[in-house]
Amino acid sequence: MKPSTLGPMTNHLIDSLPHQDRASFLADCEVVDLVFGEVLAEPGGRISHVYFPLNSFISLIANLSDSERLEVAMVGSEGMLGMPLILGLDESPLRALVQGAGPALRIPAAVFGRHLEQSPALQALLGRYLYVLMHQLSRVAACTHFHQLEARLARWLLMTQDRAHSDQLHLTHEFLAMMLGVRRAGITLAAMALQTRRLIRYHRGDITVLDRAGLIEASCGCYASDRRIYRQLIIEAEAP
């Protein structure tokens, strides 16, 4: 999936740091282009770099087997990849797969660790973001068990739209089925239902969000809950 070229070339976590901390941190970062389908981490693999997506986004996937996979979180310009490092761990618990190609800021894990030790502001910010990510993970677990597929698909499309910075998405039924942990036939029916309600237009993997407000209404409450927690702990926490 290619994010819109009109999307913001920024990462909200880094932008939230005090000026001096931000300047020091950015001096040790490099801009890299993430490629669709690129695997940045595997379960049990060592974390060598931390990524802060700009106009790109990453799926975090739990792999139970080659045929049993479920997306449990998504990281875009609101977040970062490499959270175990703030807990003193350098091993990834999940597969990190690039789903939105585009630029990201990258910093070596060891250098990131030094900044974490020297910046109380960075420690506090990422501690709050870790809670946000934990909230997202727990909601996905409950949402997968209790909520109807149509509402889950609406939520997932909204999350993708937020990070792609575009109304135009390219997502095949096979991919959606893998991400939501259901059969392809179920995705077909759910997508048809959203299209019948004129919330999306879907054709051969190309999805256009036609009515964002309607899609929010069709989604389960997990989408609004995720946004509320992020706003409270990250955005509003920045205010003096």
Backbone torsions as a table, in degrees:
resi	resn	phi	psi	omega
1	MET	NA	133.3	179.1
2	LYS	-102.0	120.8	178.2
3	PRO	-68.8	157.2	179.5
4	SER	-63.1	138.4	177.2
5	THR	-69.7	-9.2	178.9
6	LEU	-88.9	-4.4	-177.8
7	GLY	-69.8	160.7	-176.8
8	PRO	-72.1	132.2	176.3
9	MET	-88.5	71.3	-175.0
10	THR	-155.9	163.3	172.0
11	ASN	-126.2	125.4	-170.2
12	HIS	-66.6	-34.6	179.5
13	LEU	-62.6	-48.1	-179.7
14	ILE	-65.1	-40.0	179.2
15	ASP	-64.2	-21.4	-177.6
16	SER	-81.5	-10.5	-179.1
17	LEU	-74.7	151.6	172.1
18	PRO	-57.0	153.0	-171.6
19	HIS	-53.2	-47.9	-176.3
20	GLN	-66.1	-43.1	177.8
21	ASP	-62.8	-41.8	-178.9
22	ARG	-64.1	-44.9	-178.9
23	ALA	-62.8	-42.6	179.1
24	SER	-64.1	-42.0	-178.7
25	PHE	-66.2	-46.4	-177.8
26	LEU	-63.5	-29.2	-180.0
27	ALA	-62.9	-24.7	-179.5
28	ASP	-100.9	4.7	179.1
29	CYS	-98.6	155.2	170.9
30	GLU	-126.4	149.7	177.3
31	VAL	-88.8	127.5	177.8
32	VAL	-125.6	153.9	176.3
33	ASP	-98.3	116.0	177.0
34	LEU	-81.3	137.0	-175.6
35	VAL	-104.3	135.8	178.7
36	PHE	-53.5	130.9	179.5
37	GLY	87.7	-5.1	179.8
38	GLU	-70.7	134.6	177.8
39	VAL	-97.2	118.4	-177.6
40	LEU	-95.1	-19.1	179.6
41	ALA	-158.6	149.6	175.3
42	GLU	-123.4	150.3	177.9
43	PRO	-55.3	128.0	-179.4
44	GLY	86.0	-6.1	-179.3
45	GLY	-81.9	153.9	-179.3
46	ARG	-76.3	136.8	177.6
47	ILE	-84.9	112.9	-178.6
48	SER	-98.3	-26.5	-178.3
49	HIS	-140.1	155.5	173.3
50	VAL	-109.1	137.6	-176.8
51	TYR	-117.6	135.8	173.6
52	PHE	-119.7	97.7	-177.2
53	PRO	-60.1	144.2	173.4
54	LEU	-106.2	-87.9	172.8
55	ASN	-103.3	61.0	179.5
56	SER	-158.0	166.5	173.8
57	PHE	-154.1	158.2	-168.3
58	ILE	-129.5	135.3	174.3
59	SER	-92.9	135.8	174.2
60	LEU	-103.6	119.5	-168.5
61	ILE	-121.4	131.5	173.0
62	ALA	-90.4	123.1	179.7
63	ASN	-106.1	111.9	173.8
64	LEU	-88.8	-33.1	175.9
65	SER	-161.5	179.8	180.0
66	ASP	-61.3	-27.3	-176.9
67	SER	-107.0	-4.1	-178.4
68	GLU	-118.9	100.3	-178.4
69	ARG	-135.5	147.6	179.2
70	LEU	-147.5	129.0	173.8
71	GLU	-73.9	127.7	-176.8
72	VAL	-112.8	-10.9	177.4
73	ALA	-164.9	165.7	-179.3
74	MET	-140.0	138.6	-177.5
75	VAL	-125.4	123.0	175.8
76	GLY	-129.0	-146.8	-175.9
77	SER	-69.4	-3.7	175.9
78	GLU	-87.9	-9.4	-170.2
79	GLY	-145.0	-154.1	-177.1
80	MET	-152.2	159.6	174.9
81	LEU	-112.4	125.6	179.9
82	GLY	128.0	24.0	-174.7
83	MET	-60.9	-30.6	179.4
84	PRO	-55.4	-24.4	-178.3
85	LEU	-63.5	-30.5	-179.3
86	ILE	-74.5	-11.6	175.1
87	LEU	-97.9	5.5	-179.6
88	GLY	82.2	16.2	-179.6
89	LEU	-113.0	145.3	-179.2
90	ASP	-119.6	23.6	-178.8
91	GLU	-116.3	134.3	179.9
92	SER	-83.0	131.7	178.0
93	PRO	-88.0	-11.6	-172.5
94	LEU	-134.1	163.6	172.3
95	ARG	-84.7	132.6	178.7
96	ALA	-111.7	113.6	-173.7
97	LEU	-120.4	126.9	179.4
98	VAL	-71.0	120.3	177.5
99	GLN	-109.8	-19.8	176.4
100	GLY	-124.4	106.7	-178.6
101	ALA	-66.8	148.3	178.0
102	GLY	151.5	-175.7	-175.5
103	PRO	-77.9	152.9	174.3
104	ALA	-148.2	155.7	171.5
105	LEU	-90.0	136.4	-178.9
106	ARG	-128.2	139.2	179.1
107	ILE	-138.0	136.9	178.6
108	PRO	-59.3	144.9	-176.1
109	ALA	-57.6	-42.1	-178.4
110	ALA	-64.9	-40.5	179.4
111	VAL	-68.2	-40.8	175.7
112	PHE	-57.5	-42.2	179.9
113	GLY	-61.3	-38.0	178.8
114	ARG	-66.7	-41.2	177.4
115	HIS	-63.6	-37.9	-179.6
116	LEU	-63.9	-39.0	179.3
117	GLU	-68.8	-33.9	-171.8
118	GLN	-93.0	-12.3	-174.5
119	SER	-121.6	100.8	174.8
120	PRO	-59.5	-32.7	179.6
121	ALA	-65.3	-40.8	178.2
122	LEU	-66.1	-41.4	177.9
123	GLN	-59.3	-47.1	-177.7
124	ALA	-65.5	-43.9	-179.1
125	LEU	-62.0	-48.3	-176.9
126	LEU	-73.1	-26.1	172.7
127	GLY	-63.5	-41.4	177.4
128	ARG	-68.0	-39.3	179.2
129	TYR	-66.1	-35.3	176.5
130	LEU	-60.0	-40.0	177.1
131	TYR	-64.1	-41.1	177.9
132	VAL	-59.1	-45.0	-179.3
133	LEU	-65.9	-39.8	176.4
134	MET	-61.7	-39.2	177.6
135	HIS	-62.4	-44.3	180.0
136	GLN	-62.1	-43.4	179.7
137	LEU	-61.9	-43.6	-178.8
138	SER	-68.2	-37.4	178.4
139	ARG	-66.5	-38.0	178.3
140	VAL	-61.3	-42.8	-180.0
141	ALA	-61.2	-46.6	-179.4
142	ALA	-71.2	-40.0	-179.0
143	CYS	-62.0	-42.8	-179.7
144	THR	-61.4	-34.0	-176.9
145	HIS	-83.1	-39.7	-167.8
146	PHE	-104.3	-26.8	-169.8
147	HIS	-98.0	151.0	-178.4
148	GLN	-68.9	151.9	-174.2
149	LEU	-62.3	-39.4	-179.0
150	GLU	-59.6	-43.5	178.8
151	ALA	-67.9	-38.1	177.9
152	ARG	-65.2	-40.9	178.5
153	LEU	-64.4	-41.9	177.8
154	ALA	-59.8	-43.8	179.0
155	ARG	-61.1	-45.0	-176.5
156	TRP	-65.9	-39.0	178.2
157	LEU	-64.8	-39.1	177.7
158	LEU	-65.3	-43.3	178.1
159	MET	-61.2	-40.4	179.4
160	THR	-67.9	-43.7	179.0
161	GLN	-59.6	-42.3	179.0
162	ASP	-57.4	-40.4	-174.2
163	ARG	-88.8	-25.2	176.9
164	ALA	-81.8	-16.0	-177.9
165	HIS	55.3	39.7	-176.8
166	SER	-155.8	150.9	173.4
167	ASP	-85.6	-10.4	-177.3
168	GLN	-101.6	119.3	-178.5
169	LEU	-126.0	148.2	174.6
170	HIS	-120.2	104.9	-174.7
171	LEU	-141.4	113.4	-180.0
172	THR	-75.8	160.3	176.7
173	HIS	-60.5	-37.8	-179.5
174	GLU	-62.2	-42.7	-179.8
175	PHE	-67.6	-45.1	179.3
176	LEU	-60.7	-40.0	179.2
177	ALA	-62.8	-40.6	179.1
178	MET	-67.1	-41.8	-177.5
179	MET	-67.9	-33.9	-177.5
180	LEU	-97.3	-2.1	175.4
181	GLY	68.7	37.8	-179.5
182	VAL	-133.3	175.3	177.4
183	ARG	-76.8	154.3	-179.7
184	ARG	-59.0	-37.4	-179.0
185	ALA	-60.9	-36.0	178.7
186	GLY	-65.9	-40.5	177.6
187	ILE	-63.7	-41.0	179.1
188	THR	-57.5	-46.8	-178.8
189	LEU	-66.7	-42.4	-179.6
190	ALA	-65.4	-42.5	178.9
191	ALA	-65.3	-39.5	177.6
192	MET	-62.8	-39.1	179.9
193	ALA	-64.6	-42.1	178.6
194	LEU	-67.8	-35.0	178.5
195	GLN	-71.3	-38.6	177.6
196	THR	-60.6	-34.0	178.5
197	ARG	-82.5	3.3	178.3
198	ARG	60.9	33.9	176.2
199	LEU	-90.1	-32.4	177.8
200	ILE	-137.3	163.5	168.1
201	ARG	-120.9	129.7	-173.8
202	TYR	-129.8	128.6	176.6
203	HIS	-154.0	114.4	175.7
204	ARG	50.3	46.7	175.9
205	GLY	89.6	-12.8	177.6
206	ASP	-91.1	119.0	-178.6
207	ILE	-115.3	129.6	174.1
208	THR	-115.8	125.6	175.8
209	VAL	-79.3	114.0	-177.3
210	LEU	-92.4	-34.7	-174.1
211	ASP	-138.5	89.2	-177.2
212	ARG	-63.1	-43.1	179.8
213	ALA	-60.8	-41.2	177.9
214	GLY	-66.8	-35.3	178.9
215	LEU	-68.3	-36.8	176.1
216	ILE	-63.3	-42.3	178.9
217	GLU	-64.6	-34.1	-178.9
218	ALA	-77.2	-21.6	-177.5
219	SER	-77.4	164.0	175.5
220	CYS	-75.3	171.1	-177.8
221	GLY	-68.9	-7.1	-178.1
222	CYS	-65.0	-34.7	-179.7
223	TYR	-63.3	-49.6	179.6
224	ALA	-64.0	-35.8	-180.0
225	SER	-65.0	-43.3	178.6
226	ASP	-61.0	-45.1	-178.7
227	ARG	-66.2	-37.7	-179.3
228	ARG	-65.3	-44.2	179.8
229	ILE	-63.6	-42.4	179.3
230	TYR	-63.2	-43.7	-179.2
231	ARG	-62.5	-43.5	-176.6
232	GLN	-68.1	-43.4	-171.6
233	LEU	-91.4	-23.8	-177.7
234	ILE	-110.9	-55.3	-174.4
235	ILE	-73.8	-54.4	-176.6
236	GLU	-70.9	-25.6	179.3
237	ALA	-68.0	-17.6	-179.7
238	GLU	-74.7	-27.5	-175.7
239	ALA	-65.2	140.5	-179.9
240	PRO	-67.6	NA	NA
